[in-house]
């Protein structure tokens, strides 16, 4: 059972540790700095944090002494010549013009958004504006995965060329600066380290079965309500995806347009939202490690009103692949709750669940969500929660 | 949708700099081995709790090696030697720079940044992105004049200039 939680917040990396049955948070590092994601490499024990300095840019940080001290890690940079199509920001020039010309821009790291760990030594980092960086030496060096960067859906090879002139990768509101796409989910198949699924806002889900050398879309069955063709191959906005580690053909997805589930390894997705219960919009999803048909969400009211549903915070749980949902409310505020839980801010480990919100509340359950208790209520806005 | 190519972003000029760092004890320490400016240090940046962020002793070409007592004669030429003053907010990430007088060689802002990168590996990537462009919420002043060329940092620096590297009010 886990005894520690790494929490990335707007003002630093918080470590929550259990001792004598009590969970206590403390600031571990990066005081005053935004920490987009923090997680532990299961192979080496190194703690990693992706920082978003308001002034100094995105930086990768690591601790090799369990959070006692932190140091700048070798930094991730786009290679010379890396470029991307930048769509116009909605509203720029006075009117949204989806048919307007695209601009080609030099790529620089805007946000280090998510990290994932494959076989020993393999570390993935997903970024805004959409680069996937890979290390095979435990984080001593990273390289841009060019096969994904040059993917036809993104516009082809823009290194010194004009590419196709088209892109299906659109911006994410999580971008700061250029309205650019971002990789926020990276899932490695526990059966096969060469099989990786990633999710991009805003493009969709892609899969590689050969260690990242080639990629294909995995969006069949996903539906959008903001484009003329809801079932188009590209343009989707998955908010997060997660593989059930013990049942890897089962994958869960919280999308901008609902909740989706697949039991065939992402060949096809099925929409399993229950809007009458408030289960539709949200950001994070946590798949059960043993039973692939069990998953947890923290729903939000809607994309137009991003806050708790009717002022009452709850966690939704399904045990039948989304056919039915249970609202878990015990211990959570049911009046005047405005918590929003970001896509990386929910995690599960065995019987433990934890989530943190933009209002600085961190909640924990030790009984698979049946009951909850607060661990911190004056924390900074929380960006990520990961058992470590 | 059709694509148009954006105006090419100017790249910072390649810099060949030698660094002379004056320590608070007024002992002149020389560092050589000039190397091109890059947007990010390849082998890791600041070590927040690691005291090894120091200028390395290396020989300047054409100049005698440092004397044993660490004092050397002034070079015959008069290179541009601006003084750099950093916002204290950077000392959180580069603690070895706090309290030190930083006088580096450089004739442009880009050369000054390169020289500072030699002194504090990783610093350049705090100030600039990987294209060498000054980050949006970072300001560099020469005396009281904000630099004009934020993309290439080509603003000239005088021999006795004071160069201020500061965080903007925005970005906080």
Interface residues (C-beta under 8 A of the other chain):
Chain A: X53 X54 X55 X56 X57 X59 X69 X70 X71 X72 X73 X74 X75 X77 X78 X85 X87 X98 X99 X100 X101 X102 X103 X104 X105 X106 X108 X109 X155 X162 X163 X165 X166 X167 X177
Chain B: X1 X2 X3 X4 X5 X6 X9 X39 X40 X41 X42 X43 X44 X45 X46 X47 X48 X49 X50 X89 X90 X93 X122 X125 X126 X127 X129 X130 X131 X133 X135 X136 X137 X138 X167 X168 X171 X172
